[in-house]
Amino acid sequence: MSGSVPTVSVVVNTYNHERFIAQALQSVLDQTFPAHQMEIIVVDDGSTDSTPQIIQTFLPRIRYLRKENGGQVSAFHAGVAEATGEILAFLDGDDWWAPEKLAAVVDAFEKNPAIACVGHAYHEVDANGRIIATMIPSANHLSLENARIARLSYPLGVFLGTSRFAIRRAVLEKTLPVPSDLPFFDNFVFSQAIAISGALLLSQPLCYYRLHANNLWASSAPDQRLLWTKHRLLSGLLHHLPPRLASLGVPKDVVDAFLDPGRPEAERLRLKLEGGKRSDTFRIERACFHVAYRNPDIGYRLFKSFVLLLTVLLPARTFYRLRDWYARKNFIRARKLLGHAEPTEPQTSIQRHEVAVPNGQPK
């Protein structure tokens, strides 16, 4: 890295993370990035457990902000308002970083001065910190340069989720404010950042993303609350992002290409939660297939025809309960024996394994 290392503001948001917050904060303090070039802002969104007491044990090495509970977006705004760094990096209080995270991210910004934001590969871990999968992006650059690239960029946004996301302050300011009806800030901000000057994805896993019962997006115990949160986010993004992206000069066909994969996904969630006409289930499942796959062989066409037949025979909620059961049982392996279709989206490399966390990381 050059001598003029950018100052980094680390913004940690937390709510009732008493089991995890110490590990999250220690992982920031253990960064190989120079401590004097970094500030750490912890926003406690009104925790009612022992999270505040645990955070205070890290004073004065951190700046602690406590506010009334208002959700992640309000915590994000509170933290950003206090941040002074040229680069802002974000961390959820139930995740943690690899020691080299910030050094790698800042180095990427320095080597790519035009890039708006940086994300990276990550480990999925269970509630006890055991690695269950490693997620690696299939591409390293995202943009909304044209419709084809925009369509490929949408699914790779997962590598720009909160604990994997860093952005230049100058770019972040152009994306604000985040609408208060959204449950999370990351998709709304990084989608605009990609439009402004692109995102860089590093293939090195630099974050440990924890799946546990109270995770608000990818819980280890999915329930109606989780599905409603996902539906609220997707519906909100489909409402708020088109005018924002248009104001940044993104053509309508590119906006549509970028967001179209989310439309049937949002409709599918609505049918899961509220039910609906069987014709709606048929329409949405057919749309999801055309968005996700191309060039199906005869075996796959027959399989998909059977699935679409079920959509008109079964009530919507019954169909989706059956579909979820099929996914949980991993019957996709058996289905692959019947036929094949090419995915239209870039495929994330997933290495599934279960090992102990690295030495020195508490379990």
C-alpha positions in Angstrom: 0.0 0.0 0.0 1.1 3.6 -0.6 2.1 6.0 2.1 -1.2 7.9 1.9 -3.4 5.2 3.4 -7.0 6.3 3.4 -8.6 6.6 6.8 -11.3 3.9 7.4 -14.4 4.2 9.5 -15.7 0.9 10.7 -19.4 1.1 11.5 -20.7 -1.9 13.6 -24.5 -2.2 14.1 -25.8 -4.4 16.9 -29.0 -5.4 18.6 -29.2 -8.1 21.3 -26.0 -9.7 20.2 -24.7 -10.6 23.7 -23.4 -14.0 22.5 -21.6 -12.5 19.5 -20.7 -8.9 19.9 -17.4 -9.4 21.7 -16.1 -11.6 18.9 -17.2 -9.1 16.3 -15.4 -6.2 18.0 -12.3 -8.1 18.8 -12.0 -9.1 15.1 -11.9 -5.4 14.3 -9.3 -4.6 16.9 -7.2 -7.5 15.6 -7.0 -6.1 12.1 -3.5 -6.0 10.5 -4.5 -2.6 9.1 -2.8 0.3 11.1 -4.9 1.1 14.1 -4.1 4.9 13.9 -5.8 4.9 10.4 -9.0 3.4 11.7 -11.9 4.6 13.8 -14.5 2.1 15.2 -18.1 3.3 15.7 -20.5 0.9 17.4 -24.2 1.7 17.1 -26.4 -0.2 19.6 -30.0 -0.2 18.4 -31.6 -0.3 21.8 -30.4 -3.8 23.0 -32.3 -5.2 26.0 -29.8 -7.9 26.8 -26.2 -7.5 28.1 -24.9 -6.2 24.8 -24.4 -2.6 26.2 -22.3 -3.9 29.1 -20.1 -6.0 26.8 -19.5 -3.1 24.4 -18.4 -0.9 27.2 -15.6 -3.2 28.1 -14.0 -2.2 24.7 -14.0 1.6 25.6 -12.0 3.7 24.8 -10.8 1.8 21.8 -14.2 2.2 20.2 -16.8 5.0 20.0 -20.1 3.8 21.4 -23.5 5.2 20.3 -26.7 3.9 22.0 -30.1 4.8 20.5 -33.7 3.7 20.8 -34.6 0.7 18.8 -35.4 1.7 15.2 -34.0 -1.0 13.0 -30.8 -1.5 11.0 -31.5 1.5 8.6 -31.7 3.9 11.5 -28.6 2.5 13.1 -26.8 2.8 9.7 -27.7 6.5 9.5 -26.6 7.1 13.0 -23.3 5.5 12.5 -22.6 7.2 9.1 -23.4 10.6 10.6 -20.5 10.1 13.0 -18.0 8.6 10.6 -15.1 10.7 9.3 -13.2 8.2 7.2 -12.6 8.3 3.4 -13.7 4.7 3.3 -16.6 3.2 5.4 -16.7 -0.5 6.1 -19.7 -2.2 7.8 -20.1 -5.1 10.2 -23.1 -6.7 11.8 -22.7 -7.5 15.5 -23.2 -11.2 15.0 -20.5 -11.6 12.3 -16.7 -11.2 12.4 -13.8 -10.4 10.1 -10.6 -12.2 9.2 -7.5 -10.2 10.5 -6.5 -9.2 7.0 -9.9 -7.9 5.9 -9.3 -4.1 6.0 -5.8 -4.3 4.6 -7.0 -6.3 1.6 -10.0 -4.0 1.0 -8.0 -0.7 1.3 -5.4 -2.2 -1.0 -8.1 -2.9 -3.5 -9.4 0.6 -3.3 -5.9 2.0 -3.8 -5.2 -0.1 -6.8 -8.6 0.7 -8.4 -9.1 4.4 -7.8 -12.2 4.6 -9.9 -14.1 1.8 -8.2 -17.0 2.8 -5.9 -17.2 -0.2 -3.5 -15.5 -3.4 -2.6 -17.0 -6.8 -1.5 -15.5 -10.2 -1.1 -16.0 -14.0 -0.5 -17.0 -15.2 2.9 -17.5 -18.2 5.2 -20.9 -19.1 6.4 -20.8 -20.3 10.0 -23.3 -21.8 12.4 -24.3 -20.2 15.7 -21.3 -21.8 17.4 -18.8 -20.4 14.8 -18.2 -23.6 12.9 -17.7 -23.1 9.1 -20.4 -24.8 7.1 -19.7 -23.3 3.7 -17.4 -20.9 1.8 -19.0 -18.7 -0.7 -16.7 -17.4 -3.6 -17.9 -15.0 -6.4 -17.7 -16.2 -10.0 -16.8 -12.7 -11.2 -14.8 -9.9 -9.8 -16.3 -6.8 -11.3 -19.9 -5.6 -11.2 -21.4 -2.7 -13.2 -24.6 -1.4 -14.8 -22.7 -0.6 -18.0 -25.3 -2.4 -20.2 -28.3 -4.8 -19.7 -26.3 -8.0 -20.1 -23.7 -7.0 -17.5 -26.5 -5.6 -15.2 -28.4 -8.9 -15.4 -25.2 -10.8 -14.3 -24.5 -8.4 -11.5 -27.7 -8.8 -9.6 -27.1 -12.2 -8.1 -23.6 -11.3 -7.1 -24.8 -8.6 -4.8 -24.7 -11.2 -2.0 -21.0 -10.5 -1.8 -21.7 -6.9 -0.9 -23.9 -7.7 2.1 -23.4 -5.6 5.2 -20.3 -7.4 6.8 -18.7 -7.8 3.3 -19.3 -4.2 2.2 -17.0 -1.2 2.0 -17.6 2.0 0.1 -15.9 5.4 -0.6 -17.5 8.2 1.4 -17.9 10.4 -1.7 -20.0 7.6 -3.3 -22.0 6.8 -0.2 -23.1 10.4 0.1 -24.7 10.2 -3.4 -26.8 7.2 -2.3 -28.4 8.7 0.8 -30.8 8.7 2.5 -31.9 5.1 2.7 -35.8 4.9 2.8 -37.0 4.1 6.3 -39.4 1.5 5.2 -36.5 -0.8 4.1 -35.4 -3.3 6.8 -31.7 -3.2 5.6 -29.5 -0.6 4.0 -27.0 -2.6 2.0 -28.8 -3.5 -1.2 -30.2 0.0 -1.6 -26.7 1.5 -1.2 -24.6 -1.0 -3.1 -27.0 -1.1 -6.1 -26.5 2.7 -6.6 -22.7 2.4 -6.0 -22.5 -0.2 -8.7 -24.3 2.2 -11.0 -22.0 5.1 -10.1 -18.7 3.5 -10.8 -18.8 -0.3 -10.3 -18.0 -2.8 -7.6 -14.9 -5.0 -7.1 -15.3 -8.5 -5.6 -12.3 -10.2 -4.0 -12.1 -13.9 -4.1 -10.5 -14.1 -0.6 -12.9 -15.1 2.2 -12.6 -12.2 4.6 -15.7 -12.4 6.7 -17.5 -15.0 8.8 -21.3 -14.7 8.3 -23.2 -16.3 11.1 -26.4 -18.2 10.6 -28.4 -18.4 13.9 -32.0 -18.4 15.0 -32.3 -14.6 15.3 -30.5 -13.7 12.1 -33.0 -11.4 10.3 -32.1 -12.5 6.8 -30.6 -16.0 6.6 -31.8 -17.6 9.9 -30.8 -21.1 10.8 -34.5 -21.5 11.8 -36.5 -19.8 9.0 -40.0 -18.7 9.9 -42.8 -16.4 8.8 -41.1 -13.4 10.3 -38.0 -14.0 8.1 -40.1 -14.4 5.0 -42.0 -11.2 5.7 -38.7 -9.4 6.2 -37.4 -10.7 2.8 -40.7 -9.7 1.1 -40.6 -6.3 2.7 -37.0 -5.7 1.4 -37.5 -7.0 -2.1 -40.8 -5.1 -2.5 -39.2 -1.9 -1.2 -36.2 -2.2 -3.4 -38.4 -2.7 -6.5 -40.3 0.4 -5.5 -37.4 2.7 -4.5 -34.5 1.7 -6.7 -35.8 2.4 -10.3 -36.2 6.2 -9.8 -32.9 6.4 -7.9 -31.0 4.5 -10.6 -32.7 6.5 -13.3 -31.6 9.7 -11.5 -28.0 8.4 -11.8 -28.4 8.2 -15.6 -29.0 4.4 -15.8 -31.2 3.6 -18.9 -34.5 2.0 -18.2 -33.6 -1.2 -20.1 -30.5 -1.6 -17.8 -32.6 -0.9 -14.7 -35.1 -3.5 -15.7 -32.4 -6.1 -16.5 -30.8 -5.5 -13.1 -34.0 -5.7 -11.1 -36.0 -8.2 -13.1 -34.7 -11.3 -11.2 -36.1 -9.8 -8.0 -39.7 -9.4 -9.3 -40.7 -13.1 -9.5 -38.8 -13.7 -6.3 -40.9 -11.1 -4.5 -44.1 -12.5 -6.0 -43.1 -16.0 -4.9 -42.7 -14.8 -1.4 -46.1 -13.1 -1.4 -47.7 -16.4 -2.6 -45.9 -18.3 0.2 -47.1 -15.9 2.8 -50.6 -14.9 1.7 -51.6 -17.6 -0.8 -53.2 -16.7 -4.1 -54.7 -18.0 -7.3 -53.3 -21.2 -8.8 -52.9 -19.3 -12.0 -50.6 -16.8 -10.2 -48.5 -19.7 -8.9 -48.2 -21.1 -12.5 -47.3 -17.7 -13.9 -44.7 -16.9 -11.3 -43.0 -20.4 -11.4 -42.8 -20.2 -15.2 -41.3 -16.7 -14.9 -38.8 -17.9 -12.3 -37.7 -20.7 -14.6 -37.2 -18.4 -17.6 -35.2 -15.9 -15.5 -33.0 -18.6 -14.0 -32.4 -21.2 -16.8 -31.9 -21.6 -20.5 -31.4 -24.4 -23.0 -33.2 -27.1 -21.1 -33.0 -30.6 -22.5 -36.0 -32.9 -22.9 -35.6 -34.4 -19.5 -35.6 -31.1 -17.8 -38.6 -29.9 -19.9 -40.6 -32.9 -18.7 -39.6 -32.3 -15.1 -40.6 -28.6 -15.3 -43.9 -29.5 -17.0 -44.7 -31.8 -14.0 -43.8 -29.0 -11.6 -46.0 -26.5 -13.4 -48.9 -29.1 -13.4 -48.6 -29.2 -9.6 -49.0 -25.4 -9.5 -52.5 -25.7 -11.0 -53.5 -28.8 -8.9 -52.4 -27.5 -5.5 -53.2 -24.4 -3.5 -50.3 -21.9 -3.5 -49.3 -22.4 0.1 -49.4 -26.2 -0.3 -47.3 -26.1 -3.4 -44.6 -23.9 -1.7 -44.6 -26.2 1.4 -43.9 -29.1 -1.0 -41.3 -27.1 -2.8 -39.5 -26.2 0.4 -39.6 -29.8 1.5 -38.0 -30.8 -1.8 -35.2 -28.3 -1.3 -34.6 -29.3 2.3 -34.3 -32.9 1.3 -31.8 -31.9 -1.5 -33.7 -33.9 -4.1 -32.1 -31.7 -6.7 -29.4 -34.3 -6.9 -31.9 -36.9 -8.0 -33.6 -34.4 -10.4 -30.2 -33.8 -12.2 -30.4 -37.5 -13.3 -33.6 -36.7 -15.2 -32.3 -33.7 -17.2 -30.3 -30.5 -17.3 -30.7 -26.8 -18.0 -28.0 -24.1 -18.0 -28.2 -21.4 -15.3 -28.6 -17.9 -16.7 -26.9 -16.3 -13.6 -23.3 -16.6 -12.7 -22.8 -19.5 -10.3 -21.4 -18.8 -6.9 -18.6 -21.3 -6.0 -19.7 -23.0 -2.8 -17.3 -25.2 -0.8 -19.3 -27.1 1.8 -17.4 -28.2 4.9 -17.5 -28.2 8.7 -14.3 -27.4 10.5 -13.3 -25.6 13.7 -12.8 -21.8 13.5 -9.3 -20.5 13.1 -6.9 -20.6 16.1 -7.5 -17.7 18.5 -11.2 -17.2 17.4 -13.6 -18.0 20.3 -16.2 -20.5 19.6 
